Amino acid sequence: MVTPGVACPQPGWPYSEPGDTSPAEKKTVIISRSLSSVSVVLTLYCGLVSGADTSRPNIVVILTDDQGYADISLNPHHPKEVATPHMDALARNGVSFTQAYTSGNVCSPTRAGLMLGRYQQRVGVYSAGDGGRGFDPSVPIFPSFLPDRYVSTAIGKWHLGLDADYPALKWHAMNRGFDECYKFMGRGGHDYFDLRSDSEGKFAHPIYRNKQRINDTGYLTDRLTEEAVAFIDRNKSRPFLLYLAYNAVHAPPQAPRETIERVRRRFPGLSEKRVTLMAMLKHLDDGIGSVVAKLRKEHLFENTLVFFLTDNGGSRAMSANNAPLRGFKGSLFEGGIRTPMIVSWPKKIGGGRSISTPVISLDILPTVLDAVGDRSVRSSPFDGKSLLPLLTDRVTAHHDTLYFSEGSRGEWAVRRGSWKLYAMNQQVQLFNLDDDPAEKVNVSARFPGQVKELQSAYDRWIAQMADPITGGSKRPQRKSAKKGRRKSP
């Protein structure tokens, strides 16, 4: 913090070199030069006192869990009970991507792709079973690519490997390049109130502070926020990576009673599960507001590159709303893989805009490396691409084609331009997303050429991918007629 009474000059304070001058003018020049020197000293002093390293941006990645596409009030299709003022404020200060995708349709595959900057299928992750088991720990992930000056933390849901080998913990974030953590390593969700490491049950997993299992108290969403704010406070004098992976609003449906009661009184017609989901969303939104407020308080927000997104579409089981899209979490229809993605970096990017160019969660790591000045990102083997050219209006085009696959289960999709080819059990459907974002009209019979072209593109892509970690084939397997076919969401 700057010492009271010392006003820090604005960067770039005007100063021009004079030519021949009179004695009076020379005196003015001497004073001007002296003041300029004082300005430089004060600027350096203010930087030292505030402790902030302004040469590189801080990085904050906020990943929510199973949040519905319309369970954010910046979406014009949101129902009346949805209010996310802090998420909306971040969008007003940043850029919203209206056609952003996650690389997976469930939790773990998306997290793997985000950490890799590559399609997670390259390391054998197609399903939550693959990703939850953990991929090759020798493969470098997000923090390993950052300059040594950065300090990093992973807070919240990990879901990239279990802790069955405790205390070795080969899948642990701190054995993958992170400097510290406050997280849980189990599959799926976590109980929001039972934060003891000796609890048992579907949603009971040890909480780790670094590599130590701990017992904690509180409401988990709020605790994750508190840990994130504390991390910023400890590391405000150096560039940092904050990976904040909330488990809200994933099951189980739990929220503080007083918050649930407030939602119920205001919206008496909602189902009990929807009421609880809105209460969980309230704590999630407040948490994001607290993180941004801390960045602002420490004068870090302007030079912090913030990403906000969710890990997949909203869950039908939790009464999420993905309007106007078709499908839910677990599907490769748009409702399973679209995310309300926001990027903010006020120092470099003009805010209050939206971009309709299709992007994907794989783009986050290459964007970060581009932002910190690592030019090798342009020649590195990432499938993601830096978003900075889009964000600074240098280009309008981005990915030519995006691919999605669940391997042998038989569901895959390809997005190219306005076209999307969706396949399930070797039955394909073609949609024009410009005309039909809800995927209601299958036009494959009218455009067989597009079907063939996108099918061929998928075949070439899947041939480059690894086999699933958990076994089986990476290619769809025809199911017998006895077993029937899965109904479309």
Secondary structure, 3 states (H helix, E strand, C coil): CCCCCCCCCCCCCCCCCCCCCCHHHHHHHHHHHHHHHHHHHHHHHHHHHHCCCCCCCEEEEEEECCCCCCCCCCCCCCCCCCCCHHHHHHHHHCEEEEEEECCCCCHHHHHHHHHHCCCHHHHCCCCHHHHHHCCCCCCCCHHHHCCCCCEEEEEEECCCCCCCCCCCCCCCHHHCCCCEEEEECCCCCCCCCCECCCCCCCCCCCEEECCEEECECCCHHHHHHHHHHHHHHHCCCCCEEEEEECCCCCCCCCCCHHHHHHHHHHCCCCCHHHHHHHHHHHHHHHHHHHHHHHHHHCCCHHHEEEEEEECCCCCHHHCCCCCCCCCCCCCCCHHHHEEEEEEECCCCCCCCEEECCCEEHHHHHHHHHHHCCCHHHHCCCCCCCCCHHHHCCCCCCCCCCEEEECHHHCEEEEEECCEEEEEECCEEEEEECCCCCCCCCCCCCCCHHHHHHHHHHHHHHHHHCCCCCCCCCCCCCCCCCCCCCCCCC
